Amino acid sequence: MHGTAHVGFHTNDIKDGVFNNNSGSVGLYNQDQRITVLGNNKTIFSDPTVDFFR
């Protein structure tokens, strides 16, 4: 992701490919279920936001 990117995930993040050098902002959110971050490679975000809903 480039430095001005804004990406929102509302489902699991499974990282088995190459997705490095991320400099944009990322949001992880879901109202109905847990979000899992996993995979064979590390997920590294420089500006993450996680929202919890009840």
HELIX and SHEET records of a PDB file:
SHEET    1   A 3 HIS A   6  PHE A   9  0                                        
SHEET    2   A 3 SER A  25  TYR A  29  1                                        
SHEET    3   A 3 ASP A  47  ASP A  51  1                                        
SHEET    1   B 2 ASP A  13  ILE A  14  0                                        
SHEET    2   B 2 VAL A  37  LEU A  38  1                                        
END                                                                             
